[in-house]
Amino acid sequence: MAQAAIELIGINKSFGAVRANRDINLEVARGTIHGIVGENGAGKSTLMSILYGFYQADSGEIRVGGKPVSINTSNDAIALGIGMVHQHFMLVDNFTVLENVILGAETDALLKSSIAKARSELERLEREYGLEVDPDAIIEELPVGLQQRVEILKALYRGAEILILDEPTGVLTPAEADHLFRILKQLKEQGKTVVLITHKLREIMAITDTVSVMRQGTMVATRVTKETTVGELAELMVGRRVLLRVEKGESKAGAIKLSVKNLTVKDSRGVTMVDDVSFDVRGGEIVGIAGVAGNGQSELLEAISGIRHAVSGEVMLEGKPVDLTGKADPGELRDRGLAHVPEDRHHVGLVLAFEESENSILGYHDDERYLKGPFLNVDAIVADAKDKIEKYDIRPGNPRLKTANFSGGNQQKIVLAREMEQDPGVLIVGQPTRGVDVGAIEFIHKRLIAMRDQGKAVLVVSVELDEIRSLSDRILVMFAGRIVGERGPEATEGELGLLMAGVEHQEAAE
Amino acid sequence: MDSFNAVVQVLDSTIRLSVPLLLACLAGLYSERAGIFDIGLEGKMLVGAFAGAAAASVFHSGFIGLGMAILISVAFAMVHGFASITHRGNQIVSGVAINFVAAGSTIILGQAWFQQGGRTPALQPGERFEAIVWPGADALRDVPLLGPIYSELISGHSILVYFAFAMVPFTWWVLFRTRFGLRMRAVGENPAAVDTAGISVAWLRYRALICTGILTGVAGAYLSMVQNGGFVKDMTAGKGYIALAALIFAKWRPVNAMFACLLFGFLDALSIRLQGTPLPIVGKVPVQFMQALPYVLTVILLAGFIGKAIPPRAGGVPYVKER
């Protein structure tokens, strides 16, 4: 094997009583793509932050290129040729690409020469790696995929030989993710070393040479990617066998519970996002809506759940029409038996500064069960929250803890528990497992199937094709605001992928 | 010709009245661009005014006075920095506290040192900054049109006036053409980006606050040593707050800041000029109305005419490294 680019020997790091990293040993070979997988909170990000000088290890040794080094600040890391692409981009939104690239790497006190140097350097990087981006574009006007490219350019501009990417595909569309992988492969061919942190096993299988698995702060295994399987990695991550495809019986579809006819929705700029969409969801079935993010799924969900006005069309809930002009508030729809798990739990689903128990009744807080006269009945609320915590295995099991302190998967469970436990007739769920660990995904999927088996109508929107295929009894594919096809759960990935890319749709239009 | 001279006079006093606003506004620009809200501009101007006049009268030197004004004002800015950067305190609370301390301490120290009811002794020639008469200003005074403009508007101001207006292009240059400016703007928008680029967020913000302190110090010195012949209690009279309004108005841009301050200065000059003078149609306007005009105008213009003023995104938020 080639010489090691990075060696970590016996790294320990504690935050108070929490041991985030325990005796970590890791060797990353030069010129390879090395994946690090693990559930949220397994210590991946802490380990990489130690490598990037954000934190100092309590004990242990770091070697870069065979030499022991001490990395106390990000500057030290940059000087050693380590670059990092953070999960949340470290970009100044109203700066140009050039300004972001030179920030912190200026040549002298005036900007003129730095900008000239960066401009020619960016041209070179564009030629060598196909990293195209307009140097004078303002960051906030660029799509997320290009913003990420700027982060990569920043690292390369600083002479990074080792590039660490933290959950790089979380915010990308599948096409953007593919493009990123091509770039990473090209970087590898040019001799750079790439460390990829993710919890998506498919990405690991698709692109890495070697993969290391972390669990609860320890490094449990390192495998050559070609010689391992998704199943083995998932088991190593969670520490037990995981069902990647949830088992379910035949659906017993009953009466139509949710009916959407000719629904058209425009966004705030007046662009038609949902274009004449019609479908039904029956009790006892899960209908999945597949599609690349941004093809109108979000607006469709928002219109059905009463958050967004529709331009025309009608929606029937349990046989009765829903007012789409904006007079129906989400609360009224909730009373009529429509539960909604929003796509964006941080902005719409939860108030992160609230206690868990408060979030677990949010939206249902005027229900008599939770009231004592005009006041909230805190005892009843906490008891109710404890009940849900037990049922949904929400951890840590403390209803008085601030919601921001829960992991993404547990936050999602809080929302799901709140909505499902109201015993709704219709459940609509946006991105049920976005940012959720493998173990929790399995749990959430089982819950959704259980809802179906109780005869509820379930509508699921997800950009994860695997999830849609695993859950749905019927799959609708959305492209450019329209439903371009309906398939059964046996549809192949390729078939759905083409529909999602609008291929068949365009052919039909010609 | 009379009305022309009247206009020139109003414009001349516009310049004089805008100078403290402009200096304070640019001072606020440095700190807010770096992500530190500074409601304590008022207090720093006040201590600057007091320290300037007191030192000038004791040491009989305008420049020692100016130096002391800057020194004390910067010291107060550092207190604000210590509270809001190092200790991540609430920036509004810290700023308000500085205003209170400034208002109280200037009176107490003034009374203790000079026994003139909180005033400092009247400054003598040589202890103040005198007007600089440009070459040929007197000779050209009688030339029609250009004469009064040159001799009244351009010539005949103190050095601090020229300094204030020179600070406008200088600040623009610092913000947009220097490394310090780039980093300062970045730290006000996304300090995490600055931190991960290997730059110290705290040190950068402290440096921005030093700039703020210097400028509020000069603004204070102007009030007590140029506009007035000594320190009078509460002589800033809300100028720090108007400067903040002008800063929002200017969307945190230096050249806009100059025009905003000139506008407020003009309204001020006009209200003095029109005191007791009946206006056509409306008749005699109460002086309070004219004095309220800058504030009313701020609200109206901000509400509808200049569009949305977006403050630096990280403004007011102490930077904490995320775990």
Interface residues (C-beta under 8 A of the other chain):
Chain A: F15 Y52 F54 T73 S74 N75 I78 M84 H86 H88 M90 L91 V92 D93 N94 F95 E99 N100 I102 L103 G104 A105 E106 D108 A109 L110 L111 K112 S114 K154
Chain B: F176 R177 T178 R179 F180 G181 L182 R183 R185 A186 E189 N190 A192 A193 V194 D195 T196 A197 G198 I199 R313 K321 R323
